[in-house]
Amino acid sequence: MKKISTLFVLLMTIGLLSGCGAASIMNARSDMEQSKVNYKNCLAQHPKDINSCNGAKAAYEADMEAFKTTSNPYGQNDTVNVNVRKQ
């Protein structure tokens, strides 16, 4: 009976920890998506002066790194690009 109790506690702990990981991934993805929207909006508002969007770009890149780190804990390297067109 003690082995079953120990196994149950272990499985519950693993379940709780994996739930926390899923929440972290969702938060990191949400932050990254919002930064991406902010960056694209800035580029749309300043098509002739993309340097004015350097802060938004830096925030997006930082959030992208956080998302990649959170969602790929084993170091797999996935790349997402944002294309910027000058008008």
C-alpha positions as CSV (number, residue, x, y, z in Angstrom):
1,M,0.0,0.0,0.0
2,K,2.9,2.4,0.8
3,K,4.3,1.9,-2.7
4,I,1.0,2.8,-4.3
5,S,0.8,6.0,-2.1
6,T,4.4,6.9,-3.0
7,L,3.6,6.3,-6.7
8,F,0.5,8.4,-6.5
9,V,2.3,11.3,-4.8
10,L,5.0,11.1,-7.5
11,L,2.5,11.1,-10.3
12,M,0.6,14.1,-8.8
13,T,3.9,16.0,-8.4
14,I,4.8,15.4,-12.0
15,G,1.4,16.4,-13.2
16,L,1.5,19.7,-11.3
17,L,5.0,20.5,-12.5
18,S,4.1,19.8,-16.1
19,G,1.0,22.1,-15.7
20,C,3.3,24.9,-14.5
21,G,5.5,24.4,-17.6
22,A,2.5,24.6,-19.9
23,A,1.5,27.9,-18.3
24,S,5.0,29.3,-18.7
25,I,5.0,28.4,-22.4
26,M,1.6,30.0,-22.9
27,N,2.7,33.2,-21.1
28,A,5.9,33.4,-23.1
29,R,4.1,32.8,-26.3
30,S,1.5,35.5,-25.4
31,D,4.3,38.0,-24.6
32,M,6.1,37.2,-27.8
33,E,2.9,37.5,-29.9
34,Q,2.1,40.9,-28.3
35,S,5.6,42.1,-28.9
36,K,5.4,41.0,-32.5
37,V,2.1,43.0,-33.0
38,N,3.7,46.0,-31.4
39,Y,6.7,45.8,-33.6
40,K,4.6,45.4,-36.8
41,N,2.3,48.3,-35.7
42,C,5.4,50.5,-35.2
43,L,6.7,49.6,-38.7
44,A,3.4,50.4,-40.2
45,Q,3.3,53.8,-38.4
46,H,6.9,54.6,-39.4
47,P,7.5,53.1,-42.8
48,K,10.2,55.6,-43.7
49,D,12.0,55.5,-40.4
50,I,12.3,51.9,-39.2
51,N,15.1,52.9,-36.8
52,S,12.4,54.5,-34.6
53,C,11.1,51.0,-34.0
54,N,14.4,49.7,-32.6
55,G,12.9,49.5,-29.0
56,A,9.9,47.5,-30.2
57,K,12.2,45.3,-32.2
58,A,14.5,44.6,-29.3
59,A,11.5,43.8,-27.1
60,Y,10.2,41.4,-29.7
61,E,13.6,39.7,-30.1
62,A,13.9,39.3,-26.3
63,D,10.4,37.9,-26.0
64,M,11.2,35.5,-28.9
65,E,14.3,34.3,-27.1
66,A,12.4,33.8,-23.9
67,F,9.7,31.8,-25.8
68,K,12.2,29.7,-27.6
69,T,14.0,28.9,-24.4
70,T,10.8,28.1,-22.6
71,S,9.2,26.0,-25.3
72,N,12.5,24.3,-26.3
73,P,14.2,23.4,-23.1
74,Y,16.5,20.9,-24.9
75,G,18.2,23.5,-27.1
76,Q,16.6,22.8,-30.4
77,N,17.1,25.8,-32.7
78,D,13.9,27.0,-34.4
79,T,13.8,30.3,-36.2
80,V,11.0,32.7,-36.8
81,N,11.6,35.7,-39.1
82,V,9.7,38.9,-39.5
83,N,10.2,40.4,-43.0
84,V,10.5,44.2,-43.1
85,R,9.8,45.9,-46.4
86,K,10.9,49.5,-47.1
87,Q,8.3,51.6,-48.9
